[in-house]
Amino acid sequence: MASQDTQQAPNASMEQRLAAVERVLEVRAHDKGLSVDGTMEWQEENLLAENGAKVVARAWTDPAFRQRLLADGKAAIAEFGIGLPAIQRQVYVLENTPAVHNVIVCTLCSCTATTLIGPPPNWYEDLEYRARVVREARTVLQEMGCPVAPETEVRVWDTTADTRFMVLPMQPPETIGWPEDKLASIVTRDSLIGVARLSGTGG
Amino acid sequence: MDGMHDLGGRQGFGKVGFTPKASPFQAAWEKRTYALRTMAGQLGVYNIDEYRHAVERMDPRHSVSASYYERVLTAIATLLVEKGVTTRAELEELAGGGFALSHPGAGGRTNAPDRKSFQRGERVRVRNDFVPGHVRLPGYIRGKTGVVMVEGPLTPFPDAHAHGLEAVDEPTYDVQFRSEDLWPGGAESAVIHVAVFQSYLEAVA
């Protein structure tokens, strides 16, 4: 690989490079009461697509909440005790309808509303999705098993600043009348990104 | 900078490596790197824009061949060296091998002195700016015209914030573009929403 150095040893393994960085930060982290293990635990408990699923289920069953969610996402998710990391200033909730299909991306890196969607899946970070979905969303969605009818408008949301996005998927008609917790159980992370539709049979 | 990270609209890629309900992490070290990034951010050695720019400054060959979490770790290590927390030699000794870092960056710039406020529904043009340092303007909207939908939250100007310059908070605008305007004759029909910093926009005469 090209480098500023004329000669360079082959890179150490990722595990070794990670261990080296951890070692370098150990004392500073300890002084601030932080640790990688502690952070990992917090992330496992807090960065969950299940959070977004709960919000969606409430929006499906409570029209007043749905209005609040679409008007001010940050304030509405706070009703569930869900916050945003400090750098994430606001979250726009994007309502899918028969006429409009929303899908989100971050073409410059891989920004995501992590407290609602969880850490992004690997394909969301890959070059293919980031390059293609803004320019050929219909083909990409078709390839991903989520075809969009020609008469439906596709809206692609590129996360280029510190506003985050979450898709509010359409409720499958067969689930009308279900209790909120059962509805939440069918909402997938992929549907919150806008690359999957939902069904009442767990599809 | 017009780097390899600025991928929107680039052609020649194959299918998205999608599997339904895919795991975010492909290995234990990736999950640990994700936690390390958050923890390192909380240490206050560098800010989010410096971090993003350190990813962008990776050598193009390294950047394209690296996994997402290799890019994350490379950026963190680069900043720890640049901020004087460690040295490349120390990292390589601890790792027991090479530790490729990002290239040094060019300079940044401060908020546009002539930036203006825009109203919902107003047509705006993205300035035809070519910026050697950090910028959150994807190349595919440069010079293009769109419509302001919403004035978004105040955010430190990234082009300055990534370079230790005074970064005044400014609004980002949700600007709606049509794919047909971004890639005339070369895109599928869609509406593209981009969050655009105020300094990147000018009024359409």
Interface residues (C-beta under 8 A of the other chain):
Chain A: M1 A2 S3 Q4 Q8 A9 P10 N11 A12 S13 M14 E15 Q16 R17 L18 A19 A20 V21 E22 R23 V24 L25 R28 A29 K32 L34 S35 V36 D37 T39 M40 Q43 I87 R89 Q90 Y92 V105 T107 L108 C109 S110 G118 P119 P120 P121 N122 W123 E125 D126 L127 E128 Y129 R130 A131 R132 V134 R135 E136 A137 R138 T139 V140 E143 M144 G145 E153 V154 R155 V156 W157 D158 T159 T160 A161 D162 T163 T188 R189 D190 V195 A196
Chain B: H5 D6 L7 G8 G9 R10 Q11 F13 G14 K15 V16 G17 F18 T19 P20 K21 A22 S23 P24 F25 Q26 A27 W29 K31 R32 T33 Y34 A35 L36 T38 M39 A40 Q42 L43 V45 I48 R52 V55 D59 R61 H62 V64 Y68 Y69 E70 L73 I76 A77 L80 V85 T86 E90 L91 E92 L94 A95 G96 G97 G98 F99 A100 H103 P104 R136 L137 P138 Y140 V150 G152 P153 L154 T155 T172 D174 S179 L182 W183 G186 A187 E188 S189 A190 V191 I192 H193 V194 A195 V196 F197
